[in-house]
Amino acid sequence: MTKGTIRNTGGLLVLFIFLLHSVQGQIHSTTGGGSWSDTLTWVNWKVPTATEDVIIEGPVDVTGAECNNLVVQPNGILQNRSYTNYTLKVSGNLTNNGIIRNYPGWYNLYIAVGGDIINNGEWSNSYTYLTGDQDQHLVFTKEFSGYRLEDVKPGSALIADSDLNFRNTKIDLKGSKIQLGQGGKLYIYGEWLFNGQIIGNNSEVYLYDNAFLERVTLENVALKGIVNVYSSVVIEEENVIDL
């Protein structure tokens, strides 16, 4: 064996170790799913830890858990175990391509997300808390219909990288702001948005089905639909109300 061959073999070994480490840091559920805390729910029988990325491939019931990044695949379902309310803490990004919901007819699922949110599926659980110390980016290709969305870290902003569509969701900014993109649109069907700022860039905000604003400052947006105001809404000069 030549020295060149030895060096090449060493390089392949390093690459193999790197790839193995990457795979080991990502935990997949089985397509059959089960309880999050059950080893049989996971490929290779390993329950995810708080530092690992998780891929949901089937129906998985949360019994109180933590992870890093989380992806719910198109055939995946993320819900609470039926026994009581449970909370899942996601320190990184959460991408939903499947279903996030309460267990049908039984208690509630609470989710705390520290990173960005991408919703391409059904998202209808009770409470979603935005816990990031840095700005969190939102991308919705499907509507968000969770009961309540709260930004519990008002020192950071919510950056809309797409149009945002909320249906029957109570949106509590807690003093934070939603930053809409150039020409971006925010749709609110039913319920309300309160206690924060909506900052646009030639953007539009649509209110339907008795949706209303409370304690909100609007900047560089056009208001569309029937604009219901509960209290203390500040409209800057550059805004337009188009009923």
Order of alpha helices (4+ residues) and beta strands (2+ residues): alpha-beta-beta-beta-beta-beta-beta-beta-beta-beta-beta-beta-beta-beta-beta-beta-beta-beta-beta-beta-beta-beta-beta-beta-beta-beta
